[in-house]
Amino acid sequence: MSQPTAAPPSAAPRVNPLQRIWLREIGMERLWLRPAPAPSQPAVDPQVIVSKEVLSASVQVSAAEARPVPQSAAQAAATPVAESPAAAAPVAVAPAAAEPTPGRPGIPASILTRSGPPPRPAPKTEAEAPPPPPVPVAEAIRNASLDEMREQVVACSACGLCKGRRNAVFGHGGQPTRWLVVGEAPGEQEDRQGQPFVGRSGQLLDAMLSSVDMSRERDVFITNVIKCRPPGNRNPKPEEIAACSPYLMRQIALLKPERILVLGRFAAQTLLGTDATIGSLRGRIHQLKTDEGLEIPVVVSYHPAYLLRSPSEKARAWQDLRLAVAQLN
């Protein structure tokens, strides 16, 4: 086969009859034999050259979208296209603008076009779940032993006093218990050592008990209404007393003392459920009724810390001790 001779840029390429037949078979005869554009005119990108009929058909399909096609793609390809001067003229097709997706402002189209039920929210994990409410002290220690309750007092956070304490003071003494000595709240030394009535107040209390043949190591258990030290040794608040007093009542139920010696106004008012002054409460015997049906004699006296500040009141404190011993005998 002889090669076609090169033609000037403005002339159509020359092909022999065999090449023309081959170009006609593949539908490239008109495109191949079309004269090249003049140098002054920009060449059209061959990728976007289509006939007007193809362009018209493309626009109709885009506009109709859901309109059924009367024939298959293979049949459409086999159907000859009528040759006309208008059909032979190629045109450039501009990129079609994307059709806007119907929807509401601010709502993604993927949500509006989604089919089926809406997705369920993800279940909360354990980290996101709210913490369970704290168990009240009275409920937590209902069946606790003395040792179990000691551990609960050390870890207690029922009131705000737990934030400033060094050590919770559960109590200390001999068992079985003849006397239960109840103070108000731990002081600075008690908070440091974790033991009740230490320092000068503790030494004075030991001397008072020894004068009536009592000892904290043998037959006296010593504790407080409040198990944590209030800041600056201030008086306990009502909500602190209410949160901590169940520990004391459980201690009484477990120890079953023969006598209770209450030292200080707040301890006496809490244990006896009254707002009377300590001067009106001391000098006589009170009865404490427990949930188990026991009646325990209660004697009210001054706190050793108050006696250190007011030595003249030691004589009255001695009278209170003698009253407790007389009633016990």
VENKA-V534278 format. One record per residue. N is the residue number from 1. RES is the residue in three letters. PSI is psi in whole degrees, 0 to 359 (NA if undefined). Layout:
BEGIN
n:N res:RES psi:PSI
n:N res:RES psi:PSI
END
This chain:
BEGIN
n:1 res:MET psi:130
n:2 res:SER psi:144
n:3 res:GLN psi:140
n:4 res:PRO psi:142
n:5 res:THR psi:146
n:6 res:ALA psi:138
n:7 res:ALA psi:158
n:8 res:PRO psi:157
n:9 res:PRO psi:331
n:10 res:SER psi:347
n:11 res:ALA psi:155
n:12 res:ALA psi:147
n:13 res:PRO psi:145
n:14 res:ARG psi:133
n:15 res:VAL psi:153
n:16 res:ASN psi:170
n:17 res:PRO psi:324
n:18 res:LEU psi:319
n:19 res:GLN psi:324
n:20 res:ARG psi:318
n:21 res:ILE psi:318
n:22 res:TRP psi:320
n:23 res:LEU psi:325
n:24 res:ARG psi:322
n:25 res:GLU psi:322
n:26 res:ILE psi:3
n:27 res:GLY psi:25
n:28 res:MET psi:10
n:29 res:GLU psi:311
n:30 res:ARG psi:320
n:31 res:LEU psi:322
n:32 res:TRP psi:320
n:33 res:LEU psi:2
n:34 res:ARG psi:134
n:35 res:PRO psi:146
n:36 res:ALA psi:147
n:37 res:PRO psi:154
n:38 res:ALA psi:153
n:39 res:PRO psi:328
n:40 res:SER psi:340
n:41 res:GLN psi:133
n:42 res:PRO psi:142
n:43 res:ALA psi:144
n:44 res:VAL psi:137
n:45 res:ASP psi:119
n:46 res:PRO psi:343
n:47 res:GLN psi:339
n:48 res:VAL psi:17
n:49 res:ILE psi:115
n:50 res:VAL psi:163
n:51 res:SER psi:165
n:52 res:LYS psi:324
n:53 res:GLU psi:318
n:54 res:VAL psi:318
n:55 res:LEU psi:316
n:56 res:SER psi:318
n:57 res:ALA psi:322
n:58 res:SER psi:319
n:59 res:VAL psi:320
n:60 res:GLN psi:320
n:61 res:VAL psi:320
n:62 res:SER psi:324
n:63 res:ALA psi:323
n:64 res:ALA psi:318
n:65 res:GLU psi:296
n:66 res:ALA psi:0
n:67 res:ARG psi:129
n:68 res:PRO psi:145
n:69 res:VAL psi:128
n:70 res:PRO psi:339
n:71 res:GLN psi:161
n:72 res:SER psi:169
n:73 res:ALA psi:325
n:74 res:ALA psi:321
n:75 res:GLN psi:323
n:76 res:ALA psi:323
n:77 res:ALA psi:328
n:78 res:ALA psi:343
n:79 res:THR psi:125
n:80 res:PRO psi:145
n:81 res:VAL psi:131
n:82 res:ALA psi:134
n:83 res:GLU psi:126
n:84 res:SER psi:157
n:85 res:PRO psi:325
n:86 res:ALA psi:322
n:87 res:ALA psi:333
n:88 res:ALA psi:342
n:89 res:ALA psi:116
n:90 res:PRO psi:148
n:91 res:VAL psi:159
n:92 res:ALA psi:133
n:93 res:VAL psi:125
n:94 res:ALA psi:150
n:95 res:PRO psi:131
n:96 res:ALA psi:139
n:97 res:ALA psi:142
n:98 res:ALA psi:133
n:99 res:GLU psi:129
n:100 res:PRO psi:140
n:101 res:THR psi:125
n:102 res:PRO psi:144
n:103 res:GLY psi:184
n:104 res:ARG psi:149
n:105 res:PRO psi:135
n:106 res:GLY psi:355
n:107 res:ILE psi:122
n:108 res:PRO psi:145
n:109 res:ALA psi:333
n:110 res:SER psi:331
n:111 res:ILE psi:320
n:112 res:LEU psi:328
n:113 res:THR psi:1
n:114 res:ARG psi:138
n:115 res:SER psi:155
n:116 res:GLY psi:181
n:117 res:PRO psi:154
n:118 res:PRO psi:151
n:119 res:PRO psi:145
n:120 res:ARG psi:145
n:121 res:PRO psi:148
n:122 res:ALA psi:138
n:123 res:PRO psi:148
n:124 res:LYS psi:140
n:125 res:THR psi:174
n:126 res:GLU psi:328
n:127 res:ALA psi:329
n:128 res:GLU psi:341
n:129 res:ALA psi:141
n:130 res:PRO psi:146
n:131 res:PRO psi:149
n:132 res:PRO psi:150
n:133 res:PRO psi:147
n:134 res:PRO psi:145
n:135 res:VAL psi:132
n:136 res:PRO psi:150
n:137 res:VAL psi:315
n:138 res:ALA psi:323
n:139 res:GLU psi:323
n:140 res:ALA psi:330
n:141 res:ILE psi:17
n:142 res:ARG psi:317
n:143 res:ASN psi:18
n:144 res:ALA psi:144
n:145 res:SER psi:176
n:146 res:LEU psi:319
n:147 res:ASP psi:321
n:148 res:GLU psi:321
n:149 res:MET psi:328
n:150 res:ARG psi:317
n:151 res:GLU psi:323
n:152 res:GLN psi:325
n:153 res:VAL psi:320
n:154 res:VAL psi:325
n:155 res:ALA psi:9
n:156 res:CYS psi:141
n:157 res:SER psi:37
n:158 res:ALA psi:339
n:159 res:CYS psi:177
n:160 res:GLY psi:351
n:161 res:LEU psi:340
n:162 res:CYS psi:337
n:163 res:LYS psi:335
n:164 res:GLY psi:5
n:165 res:ARG psi:157
n:166 res:ARG psi:313
n:167 res:ASN psi:137
n:168 res:ALA psi:141
n:169 res:VAL psi:103
n:170 res:PHE psi:315
n:171 res:GLY psi:167
n:172 res:HIS psi:146
n:173 res:GLY psi:184
n:174 res:GLY psi:156
n:175 res:GLN psi:135
n:176 res:PRO psi:156
n:177 res:THR psi:125
n:178 res:ARG psi:312
n:179 res:TRP psi:139
n:180 res:LEU psi:118
n:181 res:VAL psi:124
n:182 res:VAL psi:119
n:183 res:GLY psi:191
n:184 res:GLU psi:297
n:185 res:ALA psi:157
n:186 res:PRO psi:147
n:187 res:GLY psi:194
n:188 res:GLU psi:314
n:189 res:GLN psi:321
n:190 res:GLU psi:322
n:191 res:ASP psi:325
n:192 res:ARG psi:320
n:193 res:GLN psi:344
n:194 res:GLY psi:19
n:195 res:GLN psi:147
n:196 res:PRO psi:145
n:197 res:PHE psi:68
n:198 res:VAL psi:175
n:199 res:GLY psi:206
n:200 res:ARG psi:321
n:201 res:SER psi:320
n:202 res:GLY psi:322
n:203 res:GLN psi:320
n:204 res:LEU psi:320
n:205 res:LEU psi:319
n:206 res:ASP psi:321
n:207 res:ALA psi:321
n:208 res:MET psi:316
n:209 res:LEU psi:322
n:210 res:SER psi:331
n:211 res:SER psi:340
n:212 res:VAL psi:21
n:213 res:ASP psi:44
n:214 res:MET psi:151
n:215 res:SER psi:139
n:216 res:ARG psi:339
n:217 res:GLU psi:344
n:218 res:ARG psi:307
n:219 res:ASP psi:14
n:220 res:VAL psi:131
n:221 res:PHE psi:131
n:222 res:ILE psi:133
n:223 res:THR psi:185
n:224 res:ASN psi:160
n:225 res:VAL psi:314
n:226 res:ILE psi:131
n:227 res:LYS psi:350
n:228 res:CYS psi:148
n:229 res:ARG psi:127
n:230 res:PRO psi:145
n:231 res:PRO psi:132
n:232 res:GLY psi:19
n:233 res:ASN psi:32
n:234 res:ARG psi:169
n:235 res:ASN psi:145
n:236 res:PRO psi:145
n:237 res:LYS psi:156
n:238 res:PRO psi:321
n:239 res:GLU psi:331
n:240 res:GLU psi:320
n:241 res:ILE psi:317
n:242 res:ALA psi:324
n:243 res:ALA psi:329
n:244 res:CYS psi:338
n:245 res:SER psi:333
n:246 res:PRO psi:330
n:247 res:TYR psi:316
n:248 res:LEU psi:316
n:249 res:MET psi:325
n:250 res:ARG psi:324
n:251 res:GLN psi:318
n:252 res:ILE psi:318
n:253 res:ALA psi:326
n:254 res:LEU psi:321
n:255 res:LEU psi:328
n:256 res:LYS psi:60
n:257 res:PRO psi:156
n:258 res:GLU psi:333
n:259 res:ARG psi:147
n:260 res:ILE psi:125
n:261 res:LEU psi:114
n:262 res:VAL psi:127
n:263 res:LEU psi:113
n:264 res:GLY psi:152
n:265 res:ARG psi:314
n:266 res:PHE psi:321
n:267 res:ALA psi:319
n:268 res:ALA psi:316
n:269 res:GLN psi:322
n:270 res:THR psi:314
n:271 res:LEU psi:325
n:272 res:LEU psi:354
n:273 res:GLY psi:46
n:274 res:THR psi:164
n:275 res:ASP psi:20
n:276 res:ALA psi:158
n:277 res:THR psi:159
n:278 res:ILE psi:332
n:279 res:GLY psi:327
n:280 res:SER psi:345
n:281 res:LEU psi:331
n:282 res:ARG psi:164
n:283 res:GLY psi:4
n:284 res:ARG psi:167
n:285 res:ILE psi:132
n:286 res:HIS psi:161
n:287 res:GLN psi:128
n:288 res:LEU psi:120
n:289 res:LYS psi:124
n:290 res:THR psi:168
n:291 res:ASP psi:339
n:292 res:GLU psi:0
n:293 res:GLY psi:6
n:294 res:LEU psi:151
n:295 res:GLU psi:115
n:296 res:ILE psi:128
n:297 res:PRO psi:139
n:298 res:VAL psi:130
n:299 res:VAL psi:131
n:300 res:VAL psi:135
n:301 res:SER psi:182
n:302 res:TYR psi:153
n:303 res:HIS psi:143
n:304 res:PRO psi:326
n:305 res:ALA psi:324
n:306 res:TYR psi:323
n:307 res:LEU psi:328
n:308 res:LEU psi:327
n:309 res:ARG psi:335
n:310 res:SER psi:78
n:311 res:PRO psi:336
n:312 res:SER psi:342
n:313 res:GLU psi:359
n:314 res:LYS psi:330
n:315 res:ALA psi:320
n:316 res:ARG psi:324
n:317 res:ALA psi:323
n:318 res:TRP psi:322
n:319 res:GLN psi:321
n:320 res:ASP psi:321
n:321 res:LEU psi:318
n:322 res:ARG psi:325
n:323 res:LEU psi:318
n:324 res:ALA psi:320
n:325 res:VAL psi:322
n:326 res:ALA psi:316
n:327 res:GLN psi:325
n:328 res:LEU psi:321
n:329 res:ASN psi:NA
END
